[in-house]
Amino acid sequence: MENLDNEEEEQGSLLSQEPYDCAFCGEENEVGVDRSGARVQRFTEDCAVCCRPNLLSITIQHDNSVEILAEQEYEA
């Protein structure tokens, strides 16, 4: 049972909620980041406040730190 708990802990540390500021309204949002995936991830996420689409570029550094760049998917 102990080995199973350790595996769950290791997998849990690969998934995290990371903050970013909306490129439109500036409000803080969170996005789920999977560190077991690609080192560079790019996708669209709607702001939880203003509902506009943010184009997120997520870079996972070699030390597992996360850098998030949020851009407007279109010019408003």
N, C-alpha and C positions, 0 to 999 in steps of 0.2 A: 504494500500500500504506500510505503514511503517513496518508492521510485515513481509511482504514478503522480504523487503530489509534486515531486521535483519537476517532472515533465510538464505538468500544468503550469507551474511557476515560470519555467523557461518560456513556454509558449505565450503566457500572459504578458511577459515583458516585451514580446515582439509586437504586441498590439497596444496602441495608446491613443488617447484623445489629445490632440495638439491644437493650441489656439492660433487663430489668424484674424486679421481685421478685414472686414468687407471692403472691397475696392470701390464700392458705390457710397455707402452710408457711414463707413468707418466703425461700425459696431463690431465687437468681438464675437467670433463664432468659434466652434470647435469642429475638427474633422478627424475621423478615424484614420490612423496611419498604421499600415502593416509593414513592419521592418523586415519581414521575411520575403517580401516581394522585391520588385526591381528597385535599384538605388535611385532612379529618377522616375517619378510618376507624374502624370499630367492628366487632369480631368476637370470637369465642371461641377461645381457645388453651389446650390442656391443659398443665399443668405437667409438665416432664420428670422431676421428682422424685416428686411425690405423685399425679400423674395427675388432679388435680381441675381443673375448668374455670375459667379466668380470663376475665372479660369485659374485653377491652382496648379502650381508647379512645386512639387515636393521633392526635395533632395535629401537622401539619407547619407550622412557622412560616414566615413570609415569608423569613427568612434561611436556610431549609432545616434548621434545628435541629429535633429531634424531641422531643416530650413524650409520655410513655406513662403512662396511669393504668390500673392493674390492680385490678379489683374482683371479689369473689366472685360467680359467676353465680347461686349459691344460698347460703343461709345454712346452714353446717354445724353 
